[in-house]
Amino acid sequence: MNSGPNQPNFYSTPPPYSQGQPGYGQPPYAVPPLPGYAQPKPPRKRRTFLWIFLGIIVVLLLACGGGFFVLSRFISNNPATNTVNAYYDAIKR
């Protein structure tokens, strides 16, 4: 498949771009920034997931602490426990 003199060559390299075009991401004009101008700060990241996670941990700790408190009060005021403790005290004497 030779390309003839009247047929275009599709495998040739494209011509180089002219030097007058600006590069990608650069403005077509070269104006320096104003003195004292600073880049704006990026927006702060939201930490919603962190606060939800910490809230769940606090609720679980309070629930476990409250459950332990209620359970310890129930065990110390249980009549069966009081009877067994009285029996052990009688044996020690």
C-alpha positions in Angstrom: 0.0 0.0 0.0 2.1 2.8 -1.3 0.5 6.2 -1.3 0.7 7.7 -4.7 1.7 11.3 -5.5 -1.9 12.4 -5.6 -3.0 10.6 -2.4 -2.6 12.1 1.1 -0.3 10.4 3.5 -2.3 9.6 6.7 0.7 8.3 8.6 2.8 11.5 8.5 3.4 13.6 11.6 1.3 16.7 12.0 2.9 20.1 11.5 4.3 21.7 14.7 2.1 24.3 16.4 3.0 27.9 16.1 5.0 29.5 18.8 2.4 32.2 19.5 -0.1 29.9 21.3 0.0 29.8 25.1 0.5 26.5 26.9 -2.3 24.7 28.6 -3.5 26.3 31.8 -1.7 29.6 31.1 -3.5 32.8 30.3 -2.8 34.3 26.9 -1.4 37.4 28.5 1.4 37.8 31.1 0.2 40.0 33.9 2.0 39.7 37.2 -0.1 39.4 40.3 -0.8 42.5 42.3 1.5 43.2 45.3 0.0 41.9 48.6 -2.3 39.5 46.8 -2.5 36.1 48.4 -4.1 33.0 47.0 -7.5 32.4 48.6 -7.6 29.6 51.2 -9.2 26.4 50.1 -12.6 25.6 51.8 -12.3 23.7 55.1 -13.1 20.0 55.0 -16.2 19.0 56.7 -15.7 16.5 59.5 -19.3 15.4 59.9 -18.4 11.7 60.0 -15.9 12.3 62.8 -18.6 14.1 64.9 -21.1 11.3 64.3 -18.6 8.7 65.2 -17.6 10.5 68.4 -21.2 11.0 69.3 -21.9 7.2 69.0 -18.9 6.4 71.1 -20.0 8.8 73.9 -23.6 7.4 73.8 -22.2 3.8 74.1 -19.9 4.8 77.0 -22.7 6.4 78.8 -25.0 3.4 78.2 -22.4 0.9 79.4 -21.6 3.1 82.5 -25.3 3.4 83.3 -25.9 -0.3 82.8 -23.0 -1.1 85.1 -24.3 1.3 87.7 -27.8 -0.2 87.6 -26.5 -3.8 87.6 -24.2 -3.1 90.6 -27.1 -1.6 92.5 -29.3 -4.5 91.7 -26.7 -7.1 92.8 -26.0 -5.3 96.1 -29.7 -5.0 97.0 -30.6 -8.5 95.9 -32.2 -10.5 98.8 -30.5 -13.7 97.7 -27.1 -12.0 97.8 -27.9 -10.5 101.2 -28.8 -14.0 102.5 -25.6 -15.6 101.2 -23.5 -12.8 102.6 -25.2 -13.2 106.0 -24.5 -17.0 105.9 -20.8 -16.4 105.1 -20.5 -13.9 107.9 -22.0 -16.4 110.3 -19.5 -19.0 109.3 -16.5 -16.6 109.7 -17.5 -16.0 113.4 
